[in-house]
Amino acid sequence: MKDISIVDMIVHVDETVSAEKIHELEEVVRTDACVISACSSNENPHMLTVTYNPDCTSSTEVLSMIQAQGVHANLVGL
């Protein structure tokens, strides 16, 4: 069995977005086969936590996917 690398990242969405929009962003990110999970919390709706395999994607690529949805976003990191 091959070991898989896992990395967590936090993305801050600059503008206030609706719950529907943040869920849409989560769904878009999850379409990447290298993304394991993408979720936000009700307490911090601008913060999107993404878990991914760095062997097949990067934080830059994930951030670009989010920004391509028309929101301003920045990588926070852990």
C-alpha positions as CSV (number, residue, x, y, z in Angstrom):
1,M,0.0,0.0,0.0
2,K,1.3,3.4,-1.0
3,D,1.5,6.2,1.7
4,I,-0.3,9.4,0.8
5,S,0.9,12.8,1.9
6,I,-1.7,15.1,3.3
7,V,-1.4,18.9,3.8
8,D,-3.9,21.3,5.3
9,M,-4.2,24.9,4.2
10,I,-6.5,27.8,5.2
11,V,-7.8,30.2,2.7
12,H,-9.2,33.6,3.7
13,V,-11.9,34.9,1.4
14,D,-11.6,38.7,1.7
15,E,-15.1,39.8,1.0
16,T,-18.2,38.8,2.9
17,V,-19.9,36.0,0.9
18,S,-23.2,34.3,1.4
19,A,-23.4,30.8,2.9
20,E,-24.5,29.6,-0.6
21,K,-21.3,31.1,-2.2
22,I,-19.0,29.6,0.4
23,H,-20.6,26.2,-0.1
24,E,-20.2,26.7,-3.9
25,L,-16.5,27.4,-3.3
26,E,-16.2,24.2,-1.3
27,E,-17.8,22.2,-4.1
28,V,-15.5,23.7,-6.7
29,V,-12.4,22.9,-4.7
30,R,-13.6,19.3,-4.1
31,T,-13.8,18.7,-7.8
32,D,-10.0,18.4,-7.8
33,A,-9.1,14.7,-7.5
34,C,-6.2,15.7,-5.2
35,V,-8.4,17.5,-2.7
36,I,-9.5,15.3,0.2
37,S,-11.8,17.9,1.8
38,A,-12.8,21.5,1.8
39,C,-15.0,23.1,4.4
40,S,-15.8,26.3,6.3
41,S,-17.3,26.8,9.7
42,N,-20.3,28.9,10.7
43,E,-18.1,30.8,13.2
44,N,-15.6,31.9,10.5
45,P,-17.4,31.8,7.2
46,H,-14.6,33.6,5.3
47,M,-12.1,30.8,6.3
48,L,-12.0,27.8,4.0
49,T,-9.9,24.8,5.2
50,V,-8.7,22.5,2.5
51,T,-6.9,19.2,2.9
52,Y,-5.1,17.9,-0.2
53,N,-2.4,15.6,-1.5
54,P,0.7,17.8,-2.3
55,D,2.1,15.0,-4.5
56,C,-0.5,16.0,-7.2
57,T,-1.6,19.6,-6.5
58,S,-0.3,22.6,-4.7
59,S,-1.7,25.3,-2.4
60,T,-1.1,27.8,-5.3
61,E,-3.3,25.7,-7.6
62,V,-6.1,25.3,-5.0
63,L,-6.0,29.1,-4.3
64,S,-6.2,29.8,-8.1
65,M,-9.3,27.6,-8.3
66,I,-11.0,29.6,-5.6
67,Q,-9.9,33.0,-7.1
68,A,-11.3,31.9,-10.5
69,Q,-14.7,31.9,-8.9
70,G,-14.6,35.7,-8.7
71,V,-13.6,36.2,-5.1
72,H,-10.5,37.7,-3.6
73,A,-8.7,35.2,-1.4
74,N,-5.4,34.7,0.2
75,L,-3.5,31.7,1.7
76,V,-3.3,31.9,5.5
77,G,-1.4,28.6,6.2
78,L,-1.1,26.6,9.3
